Amino acid sequence: MANPLSRMSVPLALSGLALLIAGAAGGYALARSGGGMDKAAVEGVVKDYILTHPEILPEAMENLRDKETGQQLASAGDKLEVAFPGAVLGNPDGTTVLVEFTDFACGYCRQSVRDVEALVAADPNLKVVIRELPIIAPTSADAARWGLAAAEQGKYPAFHKAMFAAGRTDPASIETAATAAGLDLDRARAFIKDPRVAAELSSNLDMARQLGIDGTPSWVVGDQLLAGAVGKDALSKAISATRGK
């Protein structure tokens, strides 16, 4: 879900890697022989090597996945960690940044709310940049717009929590969550029509495509991209890795 490689079938991915490894090994064997080995001999060397060292296939696959993820994140640039003003959980000035692509209609995102709350409570330096990615339900986009309106009023964390607690993204639930978060409803209704709101959602969708993200929640921390409700421990481990721990 996090990137195109992870959606490939295991046999297809391993077959592709086997061909790459075979080509490299075959070239090495041919070079060592001074060009004197025939095709059958080279294929025999390659087959024997792969059968003797099958562990190189998953290792190579993991290395290829990591390289691809690094290239995707590099292409996204610094803008990935630049939040829509106010759309932040934790410390807005924190230097450790966790980016979450989320959808208020996503049950797995709802499941992850407590994980993020625990991470924020344990780390006063953690800044969680929220990127609204309304891709699940027809009403997801409305909820996302109201989330940005809450951010504009400095009340994003309260709306975020109330919206997920509601469990639905229908108009009544959105208004109930907005009221619970203390939003000025008239101001919010005006703000959701602001061009900056549409631009932010479009930008988030573009970034998700660029990173190969096709589901929520998805997370970026440092040079790591994680997909799904991976849990607090996995997120904590990824965060720690960015600090060299």
C-alpha positions, 0 to 999 in steps of 0.5 A: 500500500505504501509504494508500487513495489509493495503491491507486486506479487511476491513471485513476480518481484522475486522473479524480477530480482532473480533475473537481475541477480542472474545477470550480474552473476552471469556477467561476473562468471563470464568475466572470470572465465575470460569469456571462455564459458558457454551460455549453459555453463554460465546459467549453471553457475548462476542457478547453483549460486541462487540455490545455495544462497536463496536469502539474497532474494528477499535481501535484494528486494528489501534493498530495492524497496528502501532505495525506491522509497528514498528516491520518492521521499527525496522527490517530495522535498521539504514541502512534505513536512510543511504543515497547513497552518495549524494542522499539527498535533503535538508540539508545533515547534518540535524538531522531530517530525512525523507526517500522517496522511489521514482520512476522517472516514478511515477506521484504521486512522481512527484506530491509530488516534490513541497511538499518536496521542501516546507518542505525543504525550511521551515526546514533547519534541514531537511534531505530527504534521497532518495531511488530509487525504480524503479518498475513502468516502463521498463525505471525506472531502467535506470533513477534511475541509472542516479540519482545515477550517479548524486549523485556521481557528487554532483548534485542529487537535480538538476537531481531529479528536472529536471527528474521529470519535464521531465515527462518521463523516456525514454533515451532522457528525461534522457539525457536532464535532465542530461544535464540540471543538469550539469552532466559530461555525459561520467562520468555518463555513466561509473558510472552507470555500477559501482557495487555500483549502482546495489547493491544500487537498489537491497538493496532498493528493499529488504528494500521495501519488508521488510517494506511491501512497494509495491508502490511509493511514500512511506515515513518513518519518525521516527516510521511512514510509510506513503504510497502515495502522502499524501501531505505536511501537512501530512508529516509535521505532521509526521515530527513534531511527531518525535520531540515530538511536 
